[in-house]
């Protein structure tokens, strides 16, 4: 790996670390922000709606923006919006302004939804250049950011450190990371369209949504993103309401889930390069299914808490590995990664509220059966992931066409 590519990969690590740090900082201070706003639960739901709207707009526009401008400016604007959103949330808390917090969450969501798709496209490009598995480690830095940010947020909450100074300080730190990282990202990656002023017409783009293999990959990312999002939004309450543990222990169980996710993503690259994508994704889905089944059906809080580790390890690799597979599944990498990323982020946004509706009627443990069903389906869809690179005896990389377990592609 040459120096420029090494610096580019390190910068991508920071681009994933920044949103992890930022979102966990906001989440851990949510009770304090609610108190400063004097908002009811229903009013906080309206405030949080800004995050959902911003995220959806960012996701829906990201593919077209990358195709028009390339990944670098989209990553830059997205990360700047995340930082600006953190500042706006802090200011809203300082002045007890619910509209300001809502606007900050909108900026935050738009930055995450649009910017992260571009970062994933750039990460898939680095994988092709280096021939090494990169995306799981990149997502590992996001998970690491959530763990570090959550720990700092818990500490700030414990010592009653003002929310505005906490979020402002985090914005300052992440702005420094951003200023360093953006310099190593090359221009033009993912760009497939030119403006009329630049001359020429854009090449015809393949209808990626007609590619059967890509849609199957989208099914995998839908299931695994739902498994991850369900834990992020409901796991503490699931342990408290479903298994009768106290809130502190419920939070500790969630921290165990986040730690398992981080471990799985940092170690996943080794196993993917050794065994290939399809076997690793199948094993991951089986692990997540086992963890979910024990959490749902076991009546022992201790067993359920331990099973969460299997859930976290299993859910850790589905999203990044599916994006990697989409990136080299055919021409127009930006469109392919954007399509499956959009499916994954929609699962993050739509899945948890739907589970909340089911949980209100049938209980959270019963609601998680839906997630379990999706993950079981992902076990059978795993061959669609294929494998770009696996190590055979003697340490030599095996040819992709000898290792892939792929359905026939229809376009």
C-alpha positions as CSV (number, residue, x, y, z in Angstrom):
1,X,0.0,0.0,0.0
2,X,1.5,3.3,-1.0
3,X,1.7,6.3,1.3
4,X,-1.2,8.2,-0.3
5,X,-3.5,5.2,0.0
6,X,-2.4,4.6,3.6
7,X,-3.2,8.2,4.5
8,X,-6.5,8.0,2.7
9,X,-7.5,4.9,4.7
10,X,-6.5,6.6,8.0
11,X,-8.6,9.6,7.1
12,X,-11.6,7.4,6.4
13,X,-11.1,5.9,9.9
14,X,-11.6,9.5,11.2
15,X,-14.6,10.1,9.0
16,X,-16.3,7.1,10.7
17,X,-15.1,8.0,14.2
18,X,-16.5,11.5,14.0
19,X,-20.2,10.6,13.7
20,X,-19.8,7.8,16.3
21,X,-18.4,10.3,18.8
22,X,-21.1,12.9,18.0
23,X,-24.2,10.7,18.0
24,X,-23.3,9.0,21.3
25,X,-22.6,12.4,22.9
26,X,-26.1,13.5,22.0
27,X,-27.8,10.3,23.0
28,X,-26.2,10.2,26.5
29,X,-27.3,13.8,27.2
30,X,-30.9,13.3,26.0
31,X,-32.4,13.3,29.5
32,X,-30.5,16.5,30.4
33,X,-31.6,18.2,27.2
34,X,-35.2,17.1,27.8
35,X,-35.1,18.6,31.3
36,X,-33.6,21.9,30.0
37,X,-36.3,22.1,27.4
38,X,-39.0,21.2,29.9
39,X,-40.4,18.9,27.2
40,X,-42.9,16.0,27.6
41,X,-42.3,12.6,26.0
42,X,-44.7,13.5,23.2
43,X,-42.8,16.9,22.7
44,X,-39.5,15.1,22.6
45,X,-40.9,12.8,19.9
46,X,-41.5,15.9,17.8
47,X,-38.0,17.1,18.5
48,X,-36.5,13.8,17.5
49,X,-38.6,13.9,14.3
50,X,-36.0,16.4,13.0
51,X,-33.4,13.7,13.1
52,X,-35.5,11.3,11.1
53,X,-36.4,13.9,8.4
54,X,-32.8,15.0,8.0
55,X,-31.5,11.5,7.8
56,X,-34.1,10.5,5.2
57,X,-33.4,13.5,3.0
58,X,-29.6,12.9,3.3
59,X,-30.0,9.2,2.4
60,X,-32.3,9.9,-0.6
61,X,-30.1,12.6,-2.1
62,X,-26.6,11.0,-1.4
63,X,-26.4,8.8,-4.5
64,X,-27.2,11.6,-6.9
65,X,-24.9,14.1,-5.1
66,X,-21.9,11.6,-5.2
67,X,-22.6,10.9,-8.9
68,X,-22.6,14.6,-9.6
69,X,-19.8,15.9,-7.4
70,X,-17.8,12.9,-6.2
71,X,-17.4,11.6,-2.6
72,X,-15.0,14.2,-1.3
73,X,-17.3,17.3,-1.3
74,X,-20.3,15.2,-0.1
75,X,-18.2,13.7,2.7
76,X,-17.0,17.2,3.6
77,X,-20.4,18.8,3.6
78,X,-21.9,15.9,5.5
79,X,-19.3,16.0,8.3
80,X,-19.6,19.8,8.5
81,X,-23.4,19.4,9.0
82,X,-22.8,16.9,11.8
83,X,-20.5,19.3,13.6
84,X,-22.8,22.2,13.0
85,X,-25.7,20.1,14.2
86,X,-23.9,19.4,17.5
87,X,-23.3,23.1,18.1
88,X,-27.0,23.9,17.3
89,X,-28.2,21.2,19.7
90,X,-26.0,22.6,22.4
91,X,-27.2,26.2,21.8
92,X,-30.8,25.0,21.8
93,X,-30.2,23.4,25.2
94,X,-28.5,26.5,26.5
95,X,-31.4,28.8,25.5
96,X,-34.1,26.1,26.2
97,X,-35.2,26.3,22.6
98,X,-36.9,23.2,21.2
99,X,-36.9,24.5,17.6
100,X,-33.1,25.1,17.8
101,X,-32.6,21.5,19.0
102,X,-34.9,20.2,16.3
103,X,-33.0,22.2,13.7
104,X,-29.7,20.9,15.0
105,X,-31.0,17.3,14.9
106,X,-32.1,17.9,11.3
107,X,-28.6,19.1,10.3
108,X,-27.1,16.2,12.2
109,X,-29.3,13.6,10.4
110,X,-28.8,15.1,7.0
111,X,-25.0,15.0,7.5
112,X,-25.0,11.5,8.7
113,X,-27.4,10.2,6.0
114,X,-25.6,11.8,3.1
115,X,-22.0,11.8,4.3
116,X,-21.8,8.2,5.5
117,X,-23.0,6.9,2.1
118,X,-20.2,8.8,0.5
119,X,-17.7,7.5,3.0
120,X,-18.8,4.0,2.3
121,X,-18.4,4.5,-1.4
122,X,-14.9,5.8,-0.8
123,X,-14.1,2.9,1.5
124,X,-15.3,0.4,-1.2
125,X,-12.9,2.1,-3.6
126,X,-10.0,1.7,-1.2
127,X,-10.8,-2.0,-0.9
128,X,-10.6,-2.4,-4.7
129,X,-7.3,-0.5,-4.8
130,X,-5.6,-2.5,-2.0
131,X,-7.2,-5.9,-2.4
132,X,-7.8,-5.9,1.4
133,X,-10.9,-5.9,3.5
134,X,-11.4,-2.4,4.8
135,X,-15.1,-1.6,5.4
136,X,-15.6,-3.7,8.5
137,X,-12.7,-1.9,10.2
138,X,-14.0,1.5,9.1
139,X,-17.4,0.7,10.7
140,X,-15.4,-0.6,13.7
141,X,-14.2,3.0,14.2
142,X,-17.8,4.2,14.2
143,X,-18.6,1.6,16.9
144,X,-15.5,2.7,18.8
145,X,-16.6,6.3,18.6
146,X,-20.0,5.4,20.1
147,X,-18.3,3.5,23.0
148,X,-15.9,6.4,23.7
149,X,-18.5,9.1,23.3
150,X,-20.9,7.2,25.5
151,X,-18.3,6.8,28.2
152,X,-17.5,10.6,28.1
153,X,-21.3,11.4,28.1
154,X,-21.9,9.2,31.1
155,X,-19.0,10.9,32.9
156,X,-20.3,14.4,32.0
157,X,-23.7,13.4,33.2
158,X,-22.4,12.1,36.5
159,X,-20.5,15.3,37.3
160,X,-23.3,17.5,35.9
161,X,-21.1,19.1,33.3
162,X,-23.3,21.5,31.2
163,X,-24.7,20.0,28.0
164,X,-23.8,23.0,25.9
165,X,-20.1,22.9,26.9
166,X,-20.0,19.1,26.4
167,X,-21.4,19.2,22.9
168,X,-19.5,22.4,22.0
169,X,-16.2,20.8,23.1
170,X,-17.0,17.6,21.1
171,X,-17.7,19.8,18.1
172,X,-14.4,21.5,18.5
173,X,-12.5,18.1,18.7
174,X,-14.3,16.6,15.7
175,X,-13.7,19.8,13.7
176,X,-10.0,19.3,14.2
177,X,-10.2,15.7,13.1
178,X,-12.2,16.8,10.0
179,X,-9.7,19.5,9.0
180,X,-6.9,16.9,9.1
181,X,-8.8,14.1,7.4
182,X,-10.3,15.9,4.4
183,X,-6.9,16.6,2.9
184,X,-6.1,13.0,2.2
185,X,-9.3,12.3,0.3
186,X,-8.9,12.5,-3.5
187,X,-11.4,14.3,-5.7
188,X,-13.5,12.7,-8.4
189,X,-14.2,9.3,-6.8
190,X,-17.7,8.1,-7.6
191,X,-18.4,10.9,-10.0
192,X,-20.2,9.7,-13.1
193,X,-22.1,12.8,-14.2
194,X,-21.0,16.1,-15.7
195,X,-22.8,19.4,-15.8
196,X,-23.7,20.9,-19.3
197,X,-21.2,23.6,-18.7
198,X,-18.4,21.0,-18.6
199,X,-19.4,19.6,-22.0
200,X,-20.6,16.2,-23.0
201,X,-23.4,14.1,-21.8
202,X,-23.4,11.7,-18.9
203,X,-23.0,8.0,-19.8
204,X,-26.0,5.8,-19.5
205,X,-26.2,4.4,-16.0
206,X,-27.2,0.8,-15.5
207,X,-30.5,0.2,-13.8
208,X,-28.9,-1.3,-10.6
209,X,-32.3,-2.0,-9.0
210,X,-32.8,-4.6,-11.7
211,X,-29.7,-6.6,-10.6
212,X,-31.1,-9.6,-8.8
213,X,-27.8,-10.3,-6.9
214,X,-27.7,-6.6,-5.7
215,X,-31.3,-6.9,-4.4
216,X,-30.4,-10.0,-2.5
217,X,-27.4,-8.2,-1.0
218,X,-29.9,-5.4,-0.1
219,X,-32.0,-8.1,1.7
220,X,-29.0,-9.0,3.8
221,X,-28.3,-5.5,4.7
222,X,-31.9,-4.9,5.6
223,X,-32.0,-7.8,8.0
224,X,-28.6,-7.0,9.7
225,X,-29.3,-3.3,9.9
226,X,-32.6,-4.0,11.5
227,X,-30.8,-6.3,14.1
228,X,-28.3,-3.5,14.8
229,X,-30.9,-0.7,15.0
230,X,-33.3,-2.7,17.2
231,X,-30.5,-3.1,19.8
232,X,-29.4,0.5,19.6
233,X,-32.9,1.8,20.2
234,X,-34.6,-0.8,22.4
235,X,-32.0,-3.1,24.1
236,X,-31.9,-1.2,27.5
237,X,-35.7,-1.1,27.7
238,X,-35.9,-4.7,26.5
239,X,-33.7,-5.8,29.4
240,X,-35.6,-3.6,31.9
241,X,-39.2,-4.3,30.8
242,X,-38.7,-7.8,29.4
243,X,-36.3,-9.3,31.9
244,X,-36.8,-7.2,35.0
245,X,-33.3,-5.9,35.4
246,X,-32.6,-2.4,36.9
247,X,-31.9,0.5,34.5
248,X,-28.2,0.7,35.3
249,X,-27.8,-3.0,34.5
250,X,-29.8,-2.5,31.3
251,X,-27.4,0.2,30.2
252,X,-24.5,-2.0,31.1
253,X,-25.9,-4.8,28.8
254,X,-26.2,-2.3,26.0
255,X,-22.5,-1.3,26.6
256,X,-21.7,-5.0,26.2
257,X,-23.5,-5.1,22.9
258,X,-21.6,-2.0,21.6
259,X,-18.3,-3.6,22.7
260,X,-19.1,-6.8,21.0
261,X,-20.0,-4.9,17.8
262,X,-16.7,-3.0,18.0
263,X,-14.7,-6.3,18.5
264,X,-16.5,-8.0,15.6
265,X,-15.8,-5.2,13.2
266,X,-12.1,-4.8,14.1
267,X,-11.5,-8.6,13.9
268,X,-13.9,-9.3,10.9
269,X,-11.4,-8.4,8.2
270,X,-9.1,-11.2,9.1
271,X,-11.8,-13.8,8.9
272,X,-13.2,-12.4,5.7
273,X,-9.8,-12.5,4.0
274,X,-9.2,-16.0,5.3
275,X,-12.6,-17.7,4.7
276,X,-14.4,-15.3,2.3
277,X,-17.5,-13.2,2.6
278,X,-20.3,-15.7,2.3
279,X,-19.2,-18.1,5.1
280,X,-18.5,-15.1,7.5
281,X,-21.8,-13.5,6.8
282,X,-23.7,-16.8,7.3
283,X,-21.9,-17.4,10.6
284,X,-22.6,-13.8,11.7
285,X,-26.3,-14.1,10.9
286,X,-26.4,-17.4,12.8
287,X,-24.7,-15.8,15.8
288,X,-27.2,-12.9,15.8
289,X,-30.1,-15.3,15.5
290,X,-28.8,-17.4,18.4
291,X,-28.4,-14.2,20.6
292,X,-31.8,-12.9,19.6
293,X,-33.6,-16.2,20.3
294,X,-32.1,-16.5,23.7
295,X,-33.0,-12.9,24.6
296,X,-36.5,-13.5,23.4
297,X,-37.3,-16.9,24.8
298,X,-35.0,-17.4,27.8
299,X,-36.4,-16.4,31.1
300,X,-33.1,-16.0,32.8
301,X,-31.8,-12.4,32.9
302,X,-28.2,-13.7,33.2
303,X,-28.5,-15.9,30.1
304,X,-30.3,-13.1,28.2
305,X,-27.5,-10.6,29.1
306,X,-24.8,-13.0,28.0
307,X,-26.7,-13.8,24.7
308,X,-26.5,-10.1,23.8
309,X,-22.8,-10.6,23.1
310,X,-23.7,-13.1,20.4
311,X,-26.3,-10.7,19.1
312,X,-23.6,-7.9,18.9
313,X,-20.9,-10.0,17.3
314,X,-23.4,-11.3,14.8
315,X,-24.8,-7.9,13.8
316,X,-21.4,-6.3,13.5
317,X,-20.4,-7.4,10.0
318,X,-23.6,-7.6,8.0
319,X,-23.8,-3.9,7.1
320,X,-20.1,-3.2,6.1
321,X,-19.6,-6.6,4.3
322,X,-22.8,-6.1,2.3
323,X,-21.6,-2.6,1.3
324,X,-18.3,-4.1,0.2
325,X,-20.0,-6.8,-1.8
326,X,-22.3,-4.2,-3.5
327,X,-19.3,-2.1,-4.4
328,X,-17.6,-4.7,-6.6
329,X,-20.8,-6.4,-7.8
330,X,-20.7,-4.6,-11.1
331,X,-20.2,-1.2,-12.8
332,X,-21.2,2.1,-11.3
333,X,-20.0,1.6,-7.7
334,X,-21.6,4.7,-6.4
335,X,-25.0,3.7,-7.5
336,X,-24.7,0.2,-6.2
337,X,-23.3,1.2,-2.8
338,X,-25.9,4.0,-2.5
339,X,-28.8,1.6,-3.2
340,X,-27.9,-0.9,-0.6
341,X,-26.8,1.7,1.9
342,X,-30.2,3.4,1.4
343,X,-31.9,0.1,2.2
344,X,-29.8,-0.3,5.4
345,X,-30.5,3.3,6.6
346,X,-34.2,3.0,5.9
347,X,-34.1,-0.1,8.2
348,X,-32.4,1.9,10.8
349,X,-35.0,4.6,10.6
350,X,-38.3,2.7,10.0
351,X,-37.5,-0.5,11.9
352,X,-37.2,0.7,15.5
353,X,-40.4,2.8,15.5
354,X,-42.3,-0.2,14.0
355,X,-40.9,-2.4,16.8
356,X,-42.0,0.2,19.3
357,X,-45.6,-0.1,17.9
358,X,-45.5,-3.9,18.1
359,X,-43.9,-3.8,21.6
360,X,-46.7,-1.5,22.8
361,X,-49.2,-4.1,21.9
362,X,-47.4,-7.4,22.4
363,X,-44.4,-6.6,24.5
364,X,-40.8,-5.9,23.4
365,X,-39.7,-9.5,23.7
366,X,-42.4,-10.6,21.3
367,X,-41.8,-7.7,19.0
368,X,-38.1,-8.9,18.5
369,X,-39.4,-12.1,16.9
370,X,-39.8,-10.0,13.7
371,X,-36.1,-9.1,13.9
372,X,-35.2,-12.7,14.4
373,X,-37.2,-13.8,11.4
374,X,-35.3,-11.3,9.2
375,X,-32.0,-12.4,10.5
376,X,-32.8,-16.1,9.8
377,X,-33.7,-15.1,6.2
378,X,-30.2,-13.5,5.9
379,X,-28.6,-16.9,6.7
380,X,-30.1,-18.2,3.5
381,X,-29.3,-15.1,1.5
382,X,-25.6,-15.2,2.4
383,X,-24.4,-16.8,-0.8
384,X,-25.4,-13.6,-2.6
385,X,-22.6,-11.8,-0.8
386,X,-20.0,-14.0,-2.7
387,X,-16.4,-13.4,-1.8
388,X,-13.9,-11.1,-3.4
389,X,-10.9,-12.6,-1.8
390,X,-10.1,-15.5,0.5
391,X,-6.8,-17.1,1.6
392,X,-6.1,-20.7,0.6
393,X,-3.6,-23.1,2.0
394,X,-0.1,-21.7,1.7
395,X,-1.3,-18.2,2.2
396,X,-2.0,-17.3,-1.4
397,X,-5.2,-15.5,-2.3
398,X,-7.8,-17.7,-4.1
399,X,-9.3,-16.5,-7.4
400,X,-12.7,-14.9,-6.9
401,X,-14.4,-17.1,-9.5
402,X,-13.3,-20.2,-7.7
403,X,-14.6,-19.0,-4.3
404,X,-17.8,-17.2,-5.1
405,X,-21.2,-18.6,-4.2
406,X,-23.2,-16.2,-6.2
407,X,-26.6,-16.4,-7.9
408,X,-26.8,-15.6,-11.5
409,X,-27.0,-11.8,-12.0
410,X,-30.0,-10.5,-14.0
411,X,-29.9,-7.0,-15.3
